[in-house]
Amino acid sequence: MIDDVRDHWYWRPGWRQGRSFYTWHITFRYASALAALHSSYDSLLSSLPELTPVPRQWLHLTLQGVGYTDKLSSDDLSPIVDATRHRLESFAPFSVTVGPAVVDVESLQLPVRPANELRRLRVTLRDAIEEIWGEDSLPVSPDLDPHISLGYWNQSAPAEPLRKRLTEFGDKSTQLYINEVSLIDLNRDHLCYQWTPYVTITLGRTHD
């Protein structure tokens, strides 16, 4: 269990103002159950000055980075998309449980479980990139711990008082059906992850 939270919004290596990144995310554009769960935490999110809440439309689950947009063209991305689409033809949609919220070191987040299918999905995305660009092409990424962030800490603070505030809201969770992934153009200039969709691929035999 962590003792302190820390500011999430420092610039990671490679990032800078005005730069964006192509990445595979699940973006929940039609997930009404997630919207309701998010709303149930509204009063908590607005009461924590240490937290920058994530607006409903920007809720996401990060899967796999691809590369910075100023380094990649549509010609670079097209074979990656084709390889991914082919591999996902045999990847069946699946259900997960989202929540209850926990205090993590850089965010207030909703764990997503079970993690095994999401990890297998990420391996599939990585395999498609590797197929086209080679083994050394994959961005360095930590192991996938699937979650959806409700907000990001904007300063250092003791974690225990934040956990106590969270317990007042009880154990809230919901079920989600995962049936698509999106390649997005992601930007973080405004203390919020915002994006433009590039392509969305439906899991299984039927595609968008």
Secondary structure, 3 states (H helix, E strand, C coil): CCCEECCCCCCCCCCCCCCEEEEEEECCCCCHHHHHHHHHCHHHHHHCCCEEECCHHHCCEEEEEEEEHHHCCHHHHHHHHHHHHHHHCCCCCEEEEECCCEECCCEEEEEEECCHHHHHHHHHHHHHHHHHHCHHHCCCCCCCCCEEEEEEECCCEEHHHHHHHHHCCCCCCEEEEECEEEEEEEECCCCCCEEEEEEEEECCCCCC
